[in-house]
């Protein structure tokens, strides 16, 4: 299914969040971050408020190298001061 065919921005954001979770489980870190950024692009308020996103971003911060993109996302979702 193409994310653009989903009926709302919130559903598109949820789609990308679910994709990010799958990428994280497959240890595809860069793909995971790209999917999270796509979710944020479609519905930032929705993405920033989701506990699952906060948990995923926290795990990414602890498990490997951090990029400026990841640090920025972490700050925006409230897991990095």
Secondary structure, 3 states (H helix, E strand, C coil): CCHHHCCCHHHHHHHHHHHHHHHHHCCCHHHHHHHHHHHHHHCHHHHHHCHHHHHHHHHHHHHCCCCHHHHHHHHHHCCCC
